Amino acid sequence: MFERSLNGAKVARAAALALILASVATPAQAYVGPGAGVSLFGAAIGFVVAIFSALGVLLLWPIRAVARKLRRVSATDTTGAPDPEVRQSGKLSA
């Protein structure tokens, strides 16, 4: 049991040392060309469009289901017989 706590202390000491070394790293002084910015902008726009598309589908799904159900109900009258217009158009599904 005592040996296990020593291993935890070693891991904590190694993590602290890695954090200290990472925080004192010098900047790379590298040039980032305009192509990288354009690529980042394009990826960000694509991500935003994907999020809004997914939200739109999730919000419109129940509305489409209700509209579809209303169309089915309107194709039959109160007696359950098909509407004459639907019968004549041949769009009556079995």
Residue frames relative to the residue before (quaternion, step in Angstrom):
aa qw qx qy qz dx dy dz
M 1.0000 0.0000 0.0000 0.0000 0.00 0.00 0.00
F 0.6559 0.5037 -0.3126 0.4673 3.58 0.96 -0.85
E 0.6321 0.5463 -0.3265 0.4420 3.57 1.07 -0.76
R 0.6244 0.5473 -0.3336 0.4465 3.56 1.06 -0.73
S 0.6663 0.4885 -0.3133 0.4682 3.62 0.93 -0.77
L 0.6002 0.5401 -0.3667 0.4621 3.61 1.13 -0.51
N 0.6295 0.5226 -0.3349 0.4674 3.59 1.01 -0.75
G 0.6384 0.5176 -0.3212 0.4705 3.59 1.02 -0.77
A 0.6452 0.5102 -0.3193 0.4705 3.57 1.02 -0.76
K 0.6355 0.5238 -0.3297 0.4616 3.58 1.03 -0.76
V 0.6523 0.5082 -0.3120 0.4678 3.57 0.97 -0.84
A 0.6530 0.5060 -0.3135 0.4683 3.58 0.97 -0.84
R 0.6516 0.5075 -0.3143 0.4680 3.59 0.98 -0.81
A 0.6558 0.5021 -0.3094 0.4712 3.60 1.00 -0.83
A 0.6473 0.5102 -0.3211 0.4664 3.60 0.99 -0.77
A 0.6429 0.5121 -0.3210 0.4705 3.58 1.00 -0.80
L 0.6524 0.5074 -0.3144 0.4670 3.58 0.96 -0.85
A 0.6484 0.5087 -0.3183 0.4685 3.61 0.96 -0.82
L 0.6455 0.5162 -0.3183 0.4643 3.59 1.00 -0.79
I 0.6533 0.5017 -0.3147 0.4717 3.59 0.95 -0.83
L 0.6755 0.4907 -0.3009 0.4608 3.59 0.89 -0.89
A 0.6599 0.5008 -0.3141 0.4637 3.59 1.00 -0.72
S 0.6796 0.4997 -0.3027 0.4436 3.59 1.03 -0.67
V 0.7185 0.4129 -0.2612 0.4950 3.61 1.14 -0.42
A 0.3702 0.7340 -0.4927 0.2852 3.60 1.21 0.26
T 0.4294 -0.6971 0.5141 0.2557 3.56 -1.06 0.77
P 0.5841 -0.5831 0.4201 0.3774 3.60 -1.12 0.53
A 0.5631 -0.6443 0.4138 0.3107 3.57 -1.13 0.66
Q 0.2263 -0.7901 0.5336 0.1993 3.63 1.13 -0.54
A 0.3843 0.7225 -0.4791 0.3176 3.56 0.95 0.87
Y 0.4252 -0.6849 0.5345 0.2537 3.54 -1.20 0.64
V 0.1319 -0.7590 0.6334 0.0727 3.54 -0.91 0.94
G 0.3242 -0.7886 0.4949 0.1675 3.55 -0.46 1.21
P 0.6895 -0.4971 0.3365 0.4053 3.56 -1.30 0.21
G 0.5642 0.6138 -0.3882 0.3927 3.60 1.12 -0.47
A 0.6341 0.5299 -0.3355 0.4522 3.57 1.04 -0.70
G 0.6507 0.5140 -0.3134 0.4628 3.58 1.01 -0.77
V 0.6453 0.5096 -0.3129 0.4753 3.57 1.00 -0.82
S 0.6460 0.5130 -0.3169 0.4680 3.59 0.99 -0.80
L 0.6508 0.5062 -0.3109 0.4727 3.58 0.96 -0.85
F 0.6464 0.5174 -0.3137 0.4648 3.58 0.98 -0.85
G 0.6615 0.5075 -0.3022 0.4620 3.59 0.93 -0.87
A 0.6551 0.4983 -0.3122 0.4745 3.57 0.99 -0.81
A 0.6472 0.5144 -0.3233 0.4605 3.59 0.98 -0.78
I 0.6435 0.5071 -0.3229 0.4738 3.59 0.97 -0.82
G 0.6489 0.5191 -0.3147 0.4587 3.59 0.94 -0.84
F 0.6438 0.5193 -0.3155 0.4652 3.58 1.00 -0.80
V 0.6647 0.4983 -0.3022 0.4675 3.59 0.91 -0.91
V 0.6514 0.5045 -0.3178 0.4691 3.60 0.94 -0.86
A 0.6457 0.5180 -0.3246 0.4576 3.61 0.96 -0.79
I 0.6468 0.5125 -0.3207 0.4649 3.60 0.96 -0.83
F 0.6924 0.4662 -0.2880 0.4694 3.60 0.84 -0.93
S 0.6207 0.5290 -0.3489 0.4617 3.61 1.04 -0.64
A 0.6561 0.5021 -0.3108 0.4699 3.57 0.95 -0.86
L 0.6546 0.4999 -0.3143 0.4720 3.60 0.95 -0.81
G 0.6369 0.5332 -0.3247 0.4524 3.57 1.00 -0.80
V 0.6531 0.4992 -0.3156 0.4740 3.58 0.94 -0.85
L 0.6733 0.4982 -0.3044 0.4537 3.59 0.89 -0.88
L 0.6941 0.4651 -0.2870 0.4685 3.59 1.01 -0.72
L 0.7142 0.4563 -0.2619 0.4617 3.60 1.04 -0.70
W 0.5043 0.6867 -0.4128 0.3220 3.59 1.18 -0.44
P 0.6999 0.4432 -0.3030 0.4711 3.67 0.74 -0.87
I 0.6244 0.5378 -0.3442 0.4498 3.60 1.03 -0.71
R 0.6579 0.4963 -0.3081 0.4753 3.59 0.96 -0.81
A 0.6379 0.5240 -0.3333 0.4555 3.59 1.01 -0.75
V 0.6543 0.4934 -0.3142 0.4793 3.61 0.97 -0.81
A 0.6498 0.5121 -0.3221 0.4602 3.60 0.93 -0.84
R 0.6438 0.5131 -0.3227 0.4671 3.59 0.98 -0.80
K 0.6560 0.5029 -0.3106 0.4694 3.58 0.96 -0.83
L 0.6484 0.5127 -0.3192 0.4634 3.61 1.01 -0.78
R 0.6284 0.5233 -0.3381 0.4657 3.59 1.04 -0.72
R 0.6468 0.5076 -0.3240 0.4680 3.58 0.98 -0.78
V 0.6621 0.4980 -0.3073 0.4682 3.58 0.96 -0.85
S 0.6820 0.4875 -0.3013 0.4544 3.60 0.93 -0.81
A 0.5962 0.5681 -0.3673 0.4323 3.61 1.18 -0.35
T 0.7238 0.3093 -0.2252 0.5742 3.58 1.24 -0.23
D 0.3863 -0.6988 0.5385 0.2690 3.57 -1.06 0.63
T 0.7645 -0.3936 0.2477 0.4464 3.58 -1.27 -0.11
T 0.6610 0.4985 -0.3200 0.4607 3.60 1.11 -0.47
G 0.5429 -0.6218 0.4033 0.3950 3.57 1.21 -0.24
A 0.5273 0.6138 -0.4214 0.4094 3.58 1.26 -0.04
P 0.5533 -0.6217 0.4279 0.3525 3.61 -1.01 0.68
D 0.5686 -0.5825 0.4675 0.3447 3.53 -1.20 0.66
P 0.5420 -0.6452 0.4145 0.3437 3.66 -0.86 0.85
E 0.6353 0.5272 -0.3483 0.4440 3.63 0.97 -0.72
V 0.6576 0.4953 -0.3120 0.4742 3.55 0.98 -0.80
R 0.6337 0.5367 -0.3247 0.4527 3.57 1.02 -0.83
Q 0.6939 0.4801 -0.2779 0.4592 3.60 0.94 -0.90
S 0.6684 0.5139 -0.3178 0.4338 3.59 1.01 -0.71
G 0.4290 -0.7210 0.4525 0.3022 3.58 1.19 -0.35
K 0.5421 0.6299 -0.4014 0.3852 3.59 1.23 0.25
L 0.4033 0.7033 -0.4790 0.3364 3.54 1.21 0.39
S 0.2083 -0.7901 0.5653 0.1133 3.57 -0.62 1.08
A 0.4791 -0.6889 0.4748 0.2655 3.53 -1.08 0.78
